[in-house]
Amino acid sequence: MIPRAKAGGWPRSTDDRAVDNAILYLVRTGGPWRQLSNDFPPWQTLYRYFRRLQESGAVRKIQRELYDAARVSELRKRY
């Protein structure tokens, strides 16, 4: 669901997996962007990616998919 890099531009210098992991880490912990561990890319880079995902509607779509998957999983446990 996360958009890939556009064809024909400069190659990305930031690993997509590192961006995904950092954003998920922030969502789980609720910590501030500026206090991210040095194991992740710079917070400014991550924030820029996150804002683009928000503006494109990808964050909302991911939330909906995860919510639906959790509901289905919970219903299967009951029956």
Phi and psi in degrees as a GROMACS rama.xvg file:
@    title "Ramachandran Plot"
@    xaxis  label "Phi"
@    yaxis  label "Psi"
@TYPE xy
-82.9812  126.919  ILE-2
-60.3202  142.598  PRO-3
-82.9826  168.588  ARG-4
-64.3447  147.399  ALA-5
-72.8229  141.994  LYS-6
-72.2199  144.169  ALA-7
90.5907  -6.77506  GLY-8
-95.3306  -171.853  GLY-9
-65.6893  143.322  TRP-10
-66.2792  145.443  PRO-11
-68.7234  139.397  ARG-12
-96.5899  -9.30649  SER-13
-106.427  131.753  THR-14
-70.291  129.648  ASP-15
-59.1342  -39.2226  ASP-16
-63.3319  -39.9831  ARG-17
-64.9616  -38.5194  ALA-18
-64.6504  -48.0064  VAL-19
-57.6622  -48.1209  ASP-20
-62.1314  -41.6343  ASN-21
-66.4272  -42.6687  ALA-22
-65.8164  -43.1188  ILE-23
-62.7386  -38.7016  LEU-24
-60.7805  -45.4323  TYR-25
-64.8198  -40.1836  LEU-26
-64.6173  -41.6691  VAL-27
-67.8672  -43.7592  ARG-28
-90.1682  -24.0013  THR-29
72.4147  16.2236  GLY-30
-75.2513  163.112  GLY-31
-75.543  150.484  PRO-32
-56.2639  -43.2661  TRP-33
-71.3454  -13.7979  ARG-34
-104.359  21.6958  GLN-35
-65.3099  148.729  LEU-36
-63.229  153.556  SER-37
-71.0796  -4.98805  ASN-38
-71.287  -18.0682  ASP-39
-100.717  164.758  PHE-40
-61.742  167.385  PRO-41
-55.562  143.391  PRO-42
-60.8954  -32.6086  TRP-43
-63.1939  -40.0652  GLN-44
-65.1488  -45.9489  THR-45
-63.5515  -41.9391  LEU-46
-63.311  -40.8427  TYR-47
-61.5111  -44.5471  ARG-48
-60.5793  -46.5547  TYR-49
-61.2623  -44.3399  PHE-50
-61.8642  -41.068  ARG-51
-64.18  -39.9552  ARG-52
-65.0507  -39.7963  LEU-53
-63.4745  -48.5389  GLN-54
-64.3138  -31.5037  GLU-55
-81.9049  -10.5694  SER-56
90.0032  1.34128  GLY-57
-67.1322  -36.1552  ALA-58
-63.0823  -45.0811  VAL-59
-62.4359  -40.2509  ARG-60
-65.5121  -42.2387  LYS-61
-63.4071  -44.0206  ILE-62
-58.9173  -44.8688  GLN-63
-63.6085  -44.2551  ARG-64
-62.1755  -43.8305  GLU-65
-65.4253  -40.5177  LEU-66
-61.8319  -47.3111  TYR-67
-62.2889  -42.1252  ASP-68
-64.2998  -39.2823  ALA-69
-66.1007  -39.6273  ALA-70
-64.3177  -44.6078  ARG-71
-62.0953  -43.328  VAL-72
-61.1165  -43.7543  SER-73
-65.8052  -39.8722  GLU-74
-65.1036  -37.7254  LEU-75
-66.054  -33.4457  ARG-76
-66.2135  -34.9683  LYS-77
-72.9075  -33.5542  ARG-78
